[in-house]
């Protein structure tokens, strides 16, 4: 009887999984954009494979890699407003338009300037979808599966990476551009049929539409969703005035949610994930695995997908804090070991020959623990922490902050690492992941199994 009851409850939640997965198809499409540089930059530097009039140099290489983050830092400035005014659903759908425009520009590019423009335009989609999708998913999900659905973002983005790693090296520049458009088109078609956030609809005094949306999402009758609608309305009624930036500082809970969210995305970026991915090839080159860089990259992509698939299964059982703590400590160990290998390598130590396996092992550990914790959970937690009245403004600030850091690291850290040495670069990132452990342990409240209103009550204590 208990098993049958659990099956019925799971059946009632299917639409929430479908809606969250449909939204995150857009994230999968963005993953292909972010992973595009790995197989494509070598083509752009090869006179026989580049579609451009001239091959690119190292400086142009760094701009191509980093400009997507610059675009992603711009679009949250209007995405939060759009989410509050036209709705979460239509803001997410609109975020797919720059993505398709960018791919068309890339596919037809004959000079590097057009690729620059395309990467900035695609970045607009990145920032918009990373702002609104966590907001949407956090609002449509019941408390006992909200963590799982929130962690879809990381799982879908690494699937996008893997698709690019698998396809990119073996097809032409133009073929990869065309193939990469497909997930974005599918995302816009499928998500069009998904329900709007009931919280947004109630905020616009559209109770009947909110009821219809909640009935679809919960698999219940009108009578079955009335209590939840009343709870949502009660929370909205406590915040009737239009939010402004001053509301981010008072009450205390709003400011706490903001600094916790910004702290989580700061440590996410300063884990060095983008720099580690950028240096995959030299790391593999230092390892005596006998595998080509293309195959090694695919293996890392598979590790990312497998690790990211674990989080939705366990996050609502073990909690956000535990996974973030494990993630931060695991990354610290992995980065310390990577730094140790590279300092021994730089000093031409004889012991290096006996530990050529260490970079790969460290990298696999890093990817595993990143993908179960600091990859998905900052976005999932962000979707839970903010009060509905300030969610649009606060999500804008946190997402812009995240991508500005990403741009700075991607554009400039390579040259800094070259001057300092790779070992110091990894140890600096390891120091940040160690600080992240203390940040989570002492400051972040557990949100597992709690309603959005209960989370606000905890933050305002």
Secondary structure, 3 states (H helix, E strand, C coil): CHHHHHHHHHHHHHHHHHHHHHHHHHHHHHHHHHHHHHHHHHHHCCCCCCCCCCCCCHHHHHHHHHHHHHHHHHHHHHHHHHHHHCCHHHHHHHHHHHHHHHHHHHHCCCCHHHHHHHHHHHHHHHHHHHHHHHHHHHHHCCCCCHHHHHCHHHHHHHHHHHHHHHHHCCCCHHHHHHHHHHHHHHHHHHHCCCCCCHHHHHHCCCHHHHHHHHHHHHCCCHHHHHHHHHHHHHHHHCCCCCCCHHHHCCCHHHHHHHHHHHHHHHHHHCCCHHHHHHCHHHHHHCCCCCCCHHHHHHHHHHHHHHHHHHHHHHHHHHCHHHHHHHHHHHHHHHHHHHHHHHHHHHCCCHHHHHHCCHHHHHHHHHHHHHHHCCCCHHHHHHHHHCCCCCHHHHHHHHHHHHHHHHHHHHHHHHHHHHHHCHHHHHHHHHHHHHHHHHHHHHHCCCCCCCCHHHHHHHHCC
